[in-house]
Amino acid sequence: HQATKIDLVSVSLGSVGILTAVLLVVLVITLLLVNRHHKRQTKQLSEKM
């Protein structure tokens, strides 16, 4: 009976860890995309000036 409890805890911890990892990856990707887009926009603005 105790083994199943430990399994549940480890599974929940693992899922939480995976979720946080996925969220971090998504955050990094969005930041990179935004930075690239922003740089492109500023470049276009400076060219127009």
mmCIF entry with sequence, helices, sheets and N, C-alpha, C, O atoms, coordinates in Angstrom:
data_MODEL
# 
_entry.id   MODEL 
# 
_entity.id                         1 
_entity.type                       polymer 
_entity.pdbx_number_of_molecules   1 
# 
_entity_poly.entity_id                      1 
_entity_poly.type                           'polypeptide(L)' 
_entity_poly.nstd_linkage                   no 
_entity_poly.nstd_monomer                   no 
_entity_poly.pdbx_seq_one_letter_code       HQATKIDLVSVSLGSVGILTAVLLVVLVITLLLVNRHHKRQTKQLSEKM 
_entity_poly.pdbx_seq_one_letter_code_can   HQATKIDLVSVSLGSVGILTAVLLVVLVITLLLVNRHHKRQTKQLSEKM 
_entity_poly.pdbx_strand_id                 A 
# 
loop_
_entity_poly_seq.entity_id 
_entity_poly_seq.num 
_entity_poly_seq.mon_id 
_entity_poly_seq.hetero 
1 1  HIS n 
1 2  GLN n 
1 3  ALA n 
1 4  THR n 
1 5  LYS n 
1 6  ILE n 
1 7  ASP n 
1 8  LEU n 
1 9  VAL n 
1 10 SER n 
1 11 VAL n 
1 12 SER n 
1 13 LEU n 
1 14 GLY n 
1 15 SER n 
1 16 VAL n 
1 17 GLY n 
1 18 ILE n 
1 19 LEU n 
1 20 THR n 
1 21 ALA n 
1 22 VAL n 
1 23 LEU n 
1 24 LEU n 
1 25 VAL n 
1 26 VAL n 
1 27 LEU n 
1 28 VAL n 
1 29 ILE n 
1 30 THR n 
1 31 LEU n 
1 32 LEU n 
1 33 LEU n 
1 34 VAL n 
1 35 ASN n 
1 36 ARG n 
1 37 HIS n 
1 38 HIS n 
1 39 LYS n 
1 40 ARG n 
1 41 GLN n 
1 42 THR n 
1 43 LYS n 
1 44 GLN n 
1 45 LEU n 
1 46 SER n 
1 47 GLU n 
1 48 LYS n 
1 49 MET n 
# 
_struct_asym.id          A 
_struct_asym.entity_id   1 
# 
_struct_conf.conf_type_id            HELX_P 
_struct_conf.id                      HELX_P1 
_struct_conf.pdbx_PDB_helix_id       AA1 
_struct_conf.beg_label_comp_id       GLN 
_struct_conf.beg_label_asym_id       A 
_struct_conf.beg_label_seq_id        2 
_struct_conf.pdbx_beg_PDB_ins_code   ? 
_struct_conf.end_label_comp_id       LYS 
_struct_conf.end_label_asym_id       A 
_struct_conf.end_label_seq_id        48 
_struct_conf.pdbx_end_PDB_ins_code   ? 
_struct_conf.beg_auth_comp_id        GLN 
_struct_conf.beg_auth_asym_id        A 
_struct_conf.beg_auth_seq_id         2 
_struct_conf.end_auth_comp_id        LYS 
_struct_conf.end_auth_asym_id        A 
_struct_conf.end_auth_seq_id         48 
_struct_conf.pdbx_PDB_helix_class    1 
_struct_conf.details                 ? 
_struct_conf.pdbx_PDB_helix_length   47 
# 
_struct_conf_type.id          HELX_P 
_struct_conf_type.criteria    ? 
_struct_conf_type.reference   ? 
# 
loop_
_atom_site.group_PDB 
_atom_site.id 
_atom_site.type_symbol 
_atom_site.label_atom_id 
_atom_site.label_alt_id 
_atom_site.label_comp_id 
_atom_site.label_asym_id 
_atom_site.label_entity_id 
_atom_site.label_seq_id 
_atom_site.pdbx_PDB_ins_code 
_atom_site.Cartn_x 
_atom_site.Cartn_y 
_atom_site.Cartn_z 
_atom_site.occupancy 
_atom_site.B_iso_or_equiv 
_atom_site.pdbx_formal_charge 
_atom_site.auth_seq_id 
_atom_site.auth_comp_id 
_atom_site.auth_asym_id 
_atom_site.auth_atom_id 
_atom_site.pdbx_PDB_model_num 
ATOM 1   N N  . HIS A 1 1  ? 0.838  -1.209 0.000   1.00 0.00 ? 1  HIS A N  1 
ATOM 2   C CA . HIS A 1 1  ? 0.000  0.000  0.000   1.00 0.00 ? 1  HIS A CA 1 
ATOM 3   C C  . HIS A 1 1  ? 0.870  1.254  0.000   1.00 0.00 ? 1  HIS A C  1 
ATOM 4   O O  . HIS A 1 1  ? 0.556  2.233  -0.677  1.00 0.00 ? 1  HIS A O  1 
ATOM 5   N N  . GLN A 1 2  ? 1.966  1.221  0.763   1.00 0.00 ? 2  GLN A N  1 
ATOM 6   C CA . GLN A 1 2  ? 2.842  2.397  0.816   1.00 0.00 ? 2  GLN A CA 1 
ATOM 7   C C  . GLN A 1 2  ? 3.537  2.627  -0.525  1.00 0.00 ? 2  GLN A C  1 
ATOM 8   O O  . GLN A 1 2  ? 3.783  3.767  -0.919  1.00 0.00 ? 2  GLN A O  1 
ATOM 9   N N  . ALA A 1 3  ? 3.849  1.536  -1.217  1.00 0.00 ? 3  ALA A N  1 
ATOM 10  C CA . ALA A 1 3  ? 4.570  1.656  -2.490  1.00 0.00 ? 3  ALA A CA 1 
ATOM 11  C C  . ALA A 1 3  ? 3.750  2.485  -3.475  1.00 0.00 ? 3  ALA A C  1 
ATOM 12  O O  . ALA A 1 3  ? 4.294  3.342  -4.171  1.00 0.00 ? 3  ALA A O  1 
ATOM 13  N N  . THR A 1 4  ? 2.431  2.229  -3.535  1.00 0.00 ? 4  THR A N  1 
ATOM 14  C CA . THR A 1 4  ? 1.591  2.978  -4.469  1.00 0.00 ? 4  THR A CA 1 
ATOM 15  C C  . THR A 1 4  ? 1.601  4.461  -4.105  1.00 0.00 ? 4  THR A C  1 
ATOM 16  O O  . THR A 1 4  ? 1.622  5.314  -4.992  1.00 0.00 ? 4  THR A O  1 
ATOM 17  N N  . LYS A 1 5  ? 1.586  4.772  -2.818  1.00 0.00 ? 5  LYS A N  1 
ATOM 18  C CA . LYS A 1 5  ? 1.637  6.180  -2.391  1.00 0.00 ? 5  LYS A CA 1 
ATOM 19  C C  . LYS A 1 5  ? 2.915  6.832  -2.919  1.00 0.00 ? 5  LYS A C  1 
ATOM 20  O O  . LYS A 1 5  ? 2.872  7.924  -3.485  1.00 0.00 ? 5  LYS A O  1 
ATOM 21  N N  . ILE A 1 6  ? 4.050  6.156  -2.729  1.00 0.00 ? 6  ILE A N  1 
ATOM 22  C CA . ILE A 1 6  ? 5.330  6.705  -3.190  1.00 0.00 ? 6  ILE A CA 1 
ATOM 23  C C  . ILE A 1 6  ? 5.295  6.884  -4.709  1.00 0.00 ? 6  ILE A C  1 
ATOM 24  O O  . ILE A 1 6  ? 5.777  7.888  -5.233  1.00 0.00 ? 6  ILE A O  1 
ATOM 25  N N  . ASP A 1 7  ? 4.717  5.896  -5.416  1.00 0.00 ? 7  ASP A N  1 
ATOM 26  C CA . ASP A 1 7  ? 4.624  6.000  -6.872  1.00 0.00 ? 7  ASP A CA 1 
ATOM 27  C C  . ASP A 1 7  ? 3.825  7.241  -7.261  1.00 0.00 ? 7  ASP A C  1 
ATOM 28  O O  . ASP A 1 7  ? 4.226  7.997  -8.146  1.00 0.00 ? 7  ASP A O  1 
ATOM 29  N N  . LEU A 1 8  ? 2.680  7.446  -6.584  1.00 0.00 ? 8  LEU A N  1 
ATOM 30  C CA . LEU A 1 8  ? 1.846  8.607  -6.893  1.00 0.00 ? 8  LEU A CA 1 
ATOM 31  C C  . LEU A 1 8  ? 2.634  9.898  -6.689  1.00 0.00 ? 8  LEU A C  1 
ATOM 32  O O  . LEU A 1 8  ? 2.594  10.796 -7.530  1.00 0.00 ? 8  LEU A O  1 
ATOM 33  N N  . VAL A 1 9  ? 3.348  9.984  -5.573  1.00 0.00 ? 9  VAL A N  1 
ATOM 34  C CA . VAL A 1 9  ? 4.120  11.198 -5.275  1.00 0.00 ? 9  VAL A CA 1 
ATOM 35  C C  . VAL A 1 9  ? 5.173  11.429 -6.350  1.00 0.00 ? 9  VAL A C  1 
ATOM 36  O O  . VAL A 1 9  ? 5.321  12.540 -6.860  1.00 0.00 ? 9  VAL A O  1 
ATOM 37  N N  . SER A 1 10 ? 5.903  10.370 -6.691  1.00 0.00 ? 10 SER A N  1 
ATOM 38  C CA . SER A 1 10 ? 6.968  10.523 -7.696  1.00 0.00 ? 10 SER A CA 1 
ATOM 39  C C  . SER A 1 10 ? 6.374  10.903 -9.047  1.00 0.00 ? 10 SER A C  1 
ATOM 40  O O  . SER A 1 10 ? 6.932  11.731 -9.767  1.00 0.00 ? 10 SER A O  1 
ATOM 41  N N  . VAL A 1 11 ? 5.235  10.292 -9.390  1.00 0.00 ? 11 VAL A N  1 
ATOM 42  C CA . VAL A 1 11 ? 4.594  10.595 -10.682 1.00 0.00 ? 11 VAL A CA 1 
ATOM 43  C C  . VAL A 1 11 ? 4.145  12.057 -10.712 1.00 0.00 ? 11 VAL A C  1 
ATOM 44  O O  . VAL A 1 11 ? 4.372  12.760 -11.697 1.00 0.00 ? 11 VAL A O  1 
ATOM 45  N N  . SER A 1 12 ? 3.503  12.514 -9.618  1.00 0.00 ? 12 SER A N  1 
ATOM 46  C CA . SER A 1 12 ? 3.031  13.900 -9.579  1.00 0.00 ? 12 SER A CA 1 
ATOM 47  C C  . SER A 1 12 ? 4.222  14.856 -9.644  1.00 0.00 ? 12 SER A C  1 
ATOM 48  O O  . SER A 1 12 ? 4.180  15.861 -10.353 1.00 0.00 ? 12 SER A O  1 
ATOM 49  N N  . LEU A 1 13 ? 5.287  14.536 -8.899  1.00 0.00 ? 13 LEU A N  1 
ATOM 50  C CA . LEU A 1 13 ? 6.488  15.385 -8.933  1.00 0.00 ? 13 LEU A CA 1 
ATOM 51  C C  . LEU A 1 13 ? 7.071  15.413 -10.339 1.00 0.00 ? 13 LEU A C  1 
ATOM 52  O O  . LEU A 1 13 ? 7.461  16.470 -10.835 1.00 0.00 ? 13 LEU A O  1 
ATOM 53  N N  . GLY A 1 14 ? 7.129  14.251 -10.976 1.00 0.00 ? 14 GLY A N  1 
ATOM 54  C CA . GLY A 1 14 ? 7.680  14.183 -12.327 1.00 0.00 ? 14 GLY A CA 1 
ATOM 55  C C  . GLY A 1 14 ? 6.857  15.009 -13.298 1.00 0.00 ? 14 GLY A C  1 
ATOM 56  O O  . GLY A 1 14 ? 7.409  15.739 -14.121 1.00 0.00 ? 14 GLY A O  1 
ATOM 57  N N  . SER A 1 15 ? 5.517  14.895 -13.205 1.00 0.00 ? 15 SER A N  1 
ATOM 58  C CA . SER A 1 15 ? 4.662  15.655 -14.122 1.00 0.00 ? 15 SER A CA 1 
ATOM 59  C C  . SER A 1 15 ? 4.849  17.151 -13.884 1.00 0.00 ? 15 SER A C  1 
ATOM 60  O O  . SER A 1 15 ? 4.894  17.933 -14.834 1.00 0.00 ? 15 SER A O  1 
ATOM 61  N N  . VAL A 1 16 ? 4.956  17.547 -12.619 1.00 0.00 ? 16 VAL A N  1 
ATOM 62  C CA . VAL A 1 16 ? 5.166  18.971 -12.304 1.00 0.00 ? 16 VAL A CA 1 
ATOM 63  C C  . VAL A 1 16 ? 6.493  19.442 -12.899 1.00 0.00 ? 16 VAL A C  1 
ATOM 64  O O  . VAL A 1 16 ? 6.573  20.523 -13.483 1.00 0.00 ? 16 VAL A O  1 
ATOM 65  N N  . GLY A 1 17 ? 7.528  18.624 -12.744 1.00 0.00 ? 17 GLY A N  1 
ATOM 66  C CA . GLY A 1 17 ? 8.834  18.986 -13.297 1.00 0.00 ? 17 GLY A CA 1 
ATOM 67  C C  . GLY A 1 17 ? 8.769  19.123 -14.806 1.00 0.00 ? 17 GLY A C  1 
ATOM 68  O O  . GLY A 1 17 ? 9.317  20.068 -15.373 1.00 0.00 ? 17 GLY A O  1 
ATOM 69  N N  . ILE A 1 18 ? 8.094  18.172 -15.465 1.00 0.00 ? 18 ILE A N  1 
ATOM 70  C CA . ILE A 1 18 ? 7.971  18.228 -16.930 1.00 0.00 ? 18 ILE A CA 1 
ATOM 71  C C  . ILE A 1 18 ? 7.209  19.487 -17.330 1.00 0.00 ? 18 ILE A C  1 
ATOM 72  O O  . ILE A 1 18 ? 7.587  20.177 -18.277 1.00 0.00 ? 18 ILE A O  1 
ATOM 73  N N  . LEU A 1 19 ? 6.124  19.782 -16.595 1.00 0.00 ? 19 LEU A N  1 
ATOM 74  C CA . LEU A 1 19 ? 5.324  20.971 -16.913 1.00 0.00 ? 19 LEU A CA 1 
ATOM 75  C C  . LEU A 1 19 ? 6.174  22.232 -16.799 1.00 0.00 ? 19 LEU A C  1 
ATOM 76  O O  . LEU A 1 19 ? 6.150  23.082 -17.689 1.00 0.00 ? 19 LEU A O  1 
ATOM 77  N N  . THR A 1 20 ? 6.930  22.356 -15.700 1.00 0.00 ? 20 THR A N  1 
ATOM 78  C CA . THR A 1 20 ? 7.769  23.542 -15.521 1.00 0.00 ? 20 THR A CA 1 
ATOM 79  C C  . THR A 1 20 ? 8.812  23.627 -16.634 1.00 0.00 ? 20 THR A C  1 
ATOM 80  O O  . THR A 1 20 ? 9.090  24.712 -17.144 1.00 0.00 ? 20 THR A O  1 
ATOM 81  N N  . ALA A 1 21 ? 9.389  22.483 -17.010 1.00 0.00 ? 21 ALA A N  1 
ATOM 82  C CA . ALA A 1 21 ? 10.396 22.470 -18.077 1.00 0.00 ? 21 ALA A CA 1 
ATOM 83  C C  . ALA A 1 21 ? 9.774  22.952 -19.379 1.00 0.00 ? 21 ALA A C  1 
ATOM 84  O O  . ALA A 1 21 ? 10.361 23.773 -20.084 1.00 0.00 ? 21 ALA A O  1 
ATOM 85  N N  . VAL A 1 22 ? 8.583  22.442 -19.703 1.00 0.00 ? 22 VAL A N  1 
ATOM 86  C CA . VAL A 1 22 ? 7.903  22.843 -20.945 1.00 0.00 ? 22 VAL A CA 1 
ATOM 87  C C  . VAL A 1 22 ? 7.613  24.339 -20.912 1.00 0.00 ? 22 VAL A C  1 
ATOM 88  O O  . VAL A 1 22 ? 7.837  25.043 -21.897 1.00 0.00 ? 22 VAL A O  1 
ATOM 89  N N  . LEU A 1 23 ? 7.113  24.824 -19.770 1.00 0.00 ? 23 LEU A N  1 
ATOM 90  C CA . LEU A 1 23 ? 6.806  26.251 -19.651 1.00 0.00 ? 23 LEU A CA 1 
ATOM 91  C C  . LEU A 1 23 ? 8.069  27.091 -19.850 1.00 0.00 ? 23 LEU A C  1 
ATOM 92  O O  . LEU A 1 23 ? 8.039  28.110 -20.540 1.00 0.00 ? 23 LEU A O  1 
ATOM 93  N N  . LEU A 1 24 ? 9.167  26.663 -19.248 1.00 0.00 ? 24 LEU A N  1 
ATOM 94  C CA . LEU A 1 24 ? 10.427 27.393 -19.396 1.00 0.00 ? 24 LEU A CA 1 
ATOM 95  C C  . LEU A 1 24 ? 10.853 27.434 -20.862 1.00 0.00 ? 24 LEU A C  1 
ATOM 96  O O  . LEU A 1 24 ? 11.256 28.480 -21.371 1.00 0.00 ? 24 LEU A O  1 
ATOM 97  N N  . VAL A 1 25 ? 10.758 26.287 -21.535 1.00 0.00 ? 25 VAL A N  1 
ATOM 98  C CA . VAL A 1 25 ? 11.148 26.230 -22.950 1.00 0.00 ? 25 VAL A CA 1 
ATOM 99  C C  . VAL A 1 25 ? 10.284 27.183 -23.768 1.00 0.00 ? 25 VAL A C  1 
ATOM 100 O O  . VAL A 1 25 ? 10.793 27.924 -24.609 1.00 0.00 ? 25 VAL A O  1 
ATOM 101 N N  . VAL A 1 26 ? 8.970  27.161 -23.519 1.00 0.00 ? 26 VAL A N  1 
ATOM 102 C CA . VAL A 1 26 ? 8.055  28.046 -24.252 1.00 0.00 ? 26 VAL A CA 1 
ATOM 103 C C  . VAL A 1 26 ? 8.422  29.505 -23.989 1.00 0.00 ? 26 VAL A C  1 
ATOM 104 O O  . VAL A 1 26 ? 8.446  30.319 -24.912 1.00 0.00 ? 26 VAL A O  1 
ATOM 105 N N  . LEU A 1 27 ? 8.707  29.832 -22.729 1.00 0.00 ? 27 LEU A N  1 
ATOM 106 C CA . LEU A 1 27 ? 9.085  31.205 -22.381 1.00 0.00 ? 27 LEU A CA 1 
ATOM 107 C C  . LEU A 1 27 ? 10.339 31.625 -23.136 1.00 0.00 ? 27 LEU A C  1 
ATOM 108 O O  . LEU A 1 27 ? 10.386 32.715 -23.705 1.00 0.00 ? 27 LEU A O  1 
ATOM 109 N N  . VAL A 1 28 ? 11.350 30.769 -23.145 1.00 0.00 ? 28 VAL A N  1 
ATOM 110 C CA . VAL A 1 28 ? 12.610 31.089 -23.830 1.00 0.00 ? 28 VAL A CA 1 
ATOM 111 C C  . VAL A 1 28 ? 12.359 31.299 -25.318 1.00 0.00 ? 28 VAL A C  1 
ATOM 112 O O  . VAL A 1 28 ? 12.874 32.247 -25.911 1.00 0.00 ? 28 VAL A O  1 
ATOM 113 N N  . ILE A 1 29 ? 11.566 30.414 -25.922 1.00 0.00 ? 29 ILE A N  1 
ATOM 114 C CA . ILE A 1 29 ? 11.298 30.523 -27.367 1.00 0.00 ? 29 ILE A CA 1 
ATOM 115 C C  . ILE A 1 29 ? 10.572 31.832 -27.664 1.00 0.00 ? 29 ILE A C  1 
ATOM 116 O O  . ILE A 1 29 ? 10.933 32.540 -28.605 1.00 0.00 ? 29 ILE A O  1 
ATOM 117 N N  . THR A 1 30 ? 9.544  32.163 -26.861 1.00 0.00 ? 30 THR A N  1 
ATOM 118 C CA . THR A 1 30 ? 8.797  33.396 -27.103 1.00 0.00 ? 30 THR A CA 1 
ATOM 119 C C  . THR A 1 30 ? 9.713  34.612 -26.937 1.00 0.00 ? 30 THR A C  1 
ATOM 120 O O  . THR A 1 30 ? 9.652  35.551 -27.730 1.00 0.00 ? 30 THR A O  1 
ATOM 121 N N  . LEU A 1 31 ? 10.559 34.591 -25.907 1.00 0.00 ? 31 LEU A N  1 
ATOM 122 C CA . LEU A 1 31 ? 11.490 35.706 -25.698 1.00 0.00 ? 31 LEU A CA 1 
ATOM 123 C C  . LEU A 1 31 ? 12.408 35.863 -26.904 1.00 0.00 ? 31 LEU A C  1 
ATOM 124 O O  . LEU A 1 31 ? 12.628 36.977 -27.377 1.00 0.00 ? 31 LEU A O  1 
ATOM 125 N N  . LEU A 1 32 ? 12.946 34.748 -27.403 1.00 0.00 ? 32 LEU A N  1 
ATOM 126 C CA . LEU A 1 32 ? 13.846 34.804 -28.560 1.00 0.00 ? 32 LEU A CA 1 
ATOM 127 C C  . LEU A 1 32 ? 13.108 35.370 -29.767 1.00 0.00 ? 32 LEU A C  1 
ATOM 128 O O  . LEU A 1 32 ? 13.634 36.235 -30.469 1.00 0.00 ? 32 LEU A O  1 
ATOM 129 N N  . LEU A 1 33 ? 11.888 34.886 -30.013 1.00 0.00 ? 33 LEU A N  1 
ATOM 130 C CA . LEU A 1 33 ? 11.114 35.353 -31.168 1.00 0.00 ? 33 LEU A CA 1 
ATOM 131 C C  . LEU A 1 33 ? 10.824 36.844 -31.036 1.00 0.00 ? 33 LEU A C  1 
ATOM 132 O O  . LEU A 1 33 ? 10.983 37.600 -31.994 1.00 0.00 ? 33 LEU A O  1 
ATOM 133 N N  . VAL A 1 34 ? 10.398 37.267 -29.840 1.00 0.00 ? 34 VAL A N  1 
ATOM 134 C CA . VAL A 1 34 ? 10.079 38.685 -29.624 1.00 0.00 ? 34 VAL A CA 1 
ATOM 135 C C  . VAL A 1 34 ? 11.323 39.537 -29.845 1.00 0.00 ? 34 VAL A C  1 
ATOM 136 O O  . VAL A 1 34 ? 11.255 40.577 -30.500 1.00 0.00 ? 34 VAL A O  1 
ATOM 137 N N  . ASN A 1 35 ? 12.460 39.101 -29.301 1.00 0.00 ? 35 ASN A N  1 
ATOM 138 C CA . ASN A 1 35 ? 13.700 39.863 -29.470 1.00 0.00 ? 35 ASN A CA 1 
ATOM 139 C C  . ASN A 1 35 ? 14.057 39.987 -30.946 1.00 0.00 ? 35 ASN A C  1 
ATOM 140 O O  . ASN A 1 35 ? 14.409 41.069 -31.414 1.00 0.00 ? 35 ASN A O  1 
ATOM 141 N N  . ARG A 1 36 ? 13.966 38.868 -31.684 1.00 0.00 ? 36 ARG A N  1 
ATOM 142 C CA . ARG A 1 36 ? 14.304 38.889 -33.101 1.00 0.00 ? 36 ARG A CA 1 
ATOM 143 C C  . ARG A 1 36 ? 13.371 39.847 -33.839 1.00 0.00 ? 36 ARG A C  1 
ATOM 144 O O  . ARG A 1 36 ? 13.814 40.666 -34.646 1.00 0.00 ? 36 ARG A O  1 
ATOM 145 N N  . HIS A 1 37 ? 12.058 39.732 -33.547 1.00 0.00 ? 37 HIS A N  1 
ATOM 146 C CA . HIS A 1 37 ? 11.065 40.585 -34.200 1.00 0.00 ? 37 HIS A CA 1 
ATOM 147 C C  . HIS A 1 37 ? 11.334 42.055 -33.867 1.00 0.00 ? 37 HIS A C  1 
ATOM 148 O O  . HIS A 1 37 ? 11.298 42.913 -34.748 1.00 0.00 ? 37 HIS A O  1 
ATOM 149 N N  . HIS A 1 38 ? 11.601 42.336 -32.594 1.00 0.00 ? 38 HIS A N  1 
ATOM 150 C CA . HIS A 1 38 ? 11.848 43.710 -32.159 1.00 0.00 ? 38 HIS A CA 1 
ATOM 151 C C  . HIS A 1 38 ? 13.076 44.276 -32.870 1.00 0.00 ? 38 HIS A C  1 
ATOM 152 O O  . HIS A 1 38 ? 13.057 45.415 -33.336 1.00 0.00 ? 38 HIS A O  1 
ATOM 153 N N  . LYS A 1 39 ? 14.146 43.476 -32.953 1.00 0.00 ? 39 LYS A N  1 
ATOM 154 C CA . LYS A 1 39 ? 15.357 43.939 -33.624 1.00 0.00 ? 39 LYS A CA 1 
ATOM 155 C C  . LYS A 1 39 ? 15.054 44.280 -35.078 1.00 0.00 ? 39 LYS A C  1 
ATOM 156 O O  . LYS A 1 39 ? 15.512 45.299 -35.593 1.00 0.00 ? 39 LYS A O  1 
ATOM 157 N N  . ARG A 1 40 ? 14.274 43.415 -35.740 1.00 0.00 ? 40 ARG A N  1 
ATOM 158 C CA . ARG A 1 40 ? 13.939 43.649 -37.138 1.00 0.00 ? 40 ARG A CA 1 
ATOM 159 C C  . ARG A 1 40 ? 13.154 44.957 -37.270 1.00 0.00 ? 40 ARG A C  1 
ATOM 160 O O  . ARG A 1 40 ? 13.409 45.755 -38.171 1.00 0.00 ? 40 ARG A O  1 
ATOM 161 N N  . GLN A 1 41 ? 12.189 45.166 -36.354 1.00 0.00 ? 41 GLN A N  1 
ATOM 162 C CA . GLN A 1 41 ? 11.373 46.380 -36.400 1.00 0.00 ? 41 GLN A CA 1 
ATOM 163 C C  . GLN A 1 41 ? 12.245 47.621 -36.234 1.00 0.00 ? 41 GLN A C  1 
ATOM 164 O O  . GLN A 1 41 ? 12.111 48.574 -37.001 1.00 0.00 ? 41 GLN A O  1 
ATOM 165 N N  . THR A 1 42 ? 13.131 47.622 -35.248 1.00 0.00 ? 42 THR A N  1 
ATOM 166 C CA . THR A 1 42 ? 13.979 48.791 -35.011 1.00 0.00 ? 42 THR A CA 1 
ATOM 167 C C  . THR A 1 42 ? 14.869 49.036 -36.229 1.00 0.00 ? 42 THR A C  1 
ATOM 168 O O  . THR A 1 42 ? 15.116 50.185 -36.596 1.00 0.00 ? 42 THR A O  1 
ATOM 169 N N  . LYS A 1 43 ? 15.349 47.964 -36.853 1.00 0.00 ? 43 LYS A N  1 
ATOM 170 C CA . LYS A 1 43 ? 16.203 48.107 -38.030 1.00 0.00 ? 43 LYS A CA 1 
ATOM 171 C C  . LYS A 1 43 ? 15.414 48.808 -39.139 1.00 0.00 ? 43 LYS A C  1 
ATOM 172 O O  . LYS A 1 43 ? 15.923 49.730 -39.777 1.00 0.00 ? 43 LYS A O  1 
ATOM 173 N N  . GLN A 1 44 ? 14.164 48.368 -39.368 1.00 0.00 ? 44 GLN A N  1 
ATOM 174 C CA . GLN A 1 44 ? 13.333 48.979 -40.396 1.00 0.00 ? 44 GLN A CA 1 
ATOM 175 C C  . GLN A 1 44 ? 13.103 50.454 -40.079 1.00 0.00 ? 44 GLN A C  1 
ATOM 176 O O  . GLN A 1 44 ? 13.167 51.300 -40.971 1.00 0.00 ? 44 GLN A O  1 
ATOM 177 N N  . LEU A 1 45 ? 12.837 50.762 -38.815 1.00 0.00 ? 45 LEU A N  1 
ATOM 178 C CA . LEU A 1 45 ? 12.592 52.147 -38.419 1.00 0.00 ? 45 LEU A CA 1 
ATOM 179 C C  . LEU A 1 45 ? 13.826 53.005 -38.700 1.00 0.00 ? 45 LEU A C  1 
ATOM 180 O O  . LEU A 1 45 ? 13.701 54.100 -39.248 1.00 0.00 ? 45 LEU A O  1 
ATOM 181 N N  . SER A 1 46 ? 14.999 52.528 -38.337 1.00 0.00 ? 46 SER A N  1 
ATOM 182 C CA . SER A 1 46 ? 16.227 53.302 -38.551 1.00 0.00 ? 46 SER A CA 1 
ATOM 183 C C  . SER A 1 46 ? 16.464 53.482 -40.052 1.00 0.00 ? 46 SER A C  1 
ATOM 184 O O  . SER A 1 46 ? 16.933 54.536 -40.481 1.00 0.00 ? 46 SER A O  1 
ATOM 185 N N  . GLU A 1 47 ? 16.142 52.457 -40.855 1.00 0.00 ? 47 GLU A N  1 
ATOM 186 C CA . GLU A 1 47 ? 16.321 52.584 -42.302 1.00 0.00 ? 47 GLU A CA 1 
ATOM 187 C C  . GLU A 1 47 ? 15.391 53.653 -42.859 1.00 0.00 ? 47 GLU A C  1 
ATOM 188 O O  . GLU A 1 47 ? 15.781 54.418 -43.742 1.00 0.00 ? 47 GLU A O  1 
ATOM 189 N N  . LYS A 1 48 ? 14.154 53.711 -42.344 1.00 0.00 ? 48 LYS A N  1 
ATOM 190 C CA . LYS A 1 48 ? 13.194 54.715 -42.809 1.00 0.00 ? 48 LYS A CA 1 
ATOM 191 C C  . LYS A 1 48 ? 13.691 56.116 -42.462 1.00 0.00 ? 48 LYS A C  1 
ATOM 192 O O  . LYS A 1 48 ? 13.571 57.036 -43.270 1.00 0.00 ? 48 LYS A O  1 
ATOM 193 N N  . MET A 1 49 ? 14.244 56.278 -41.270 1.00 0.00 ? 49 MET A N  1 
ATOM 194 C CA . MET A 1 49 ? 14.720 57.593 -40.843 1.00 0.00 ? 49 MET A CA 1 
ATOM 195 C C  . MET A 1 49 ? 15.854 58.039 -41.778 1.00 0.00 ? 49 MET A C  1 
ATOM 196 O O  . MET A 1 49 ? 16.407 59.125 -41.603 1.00 0.00 ? 49 MET A O  1 
# 
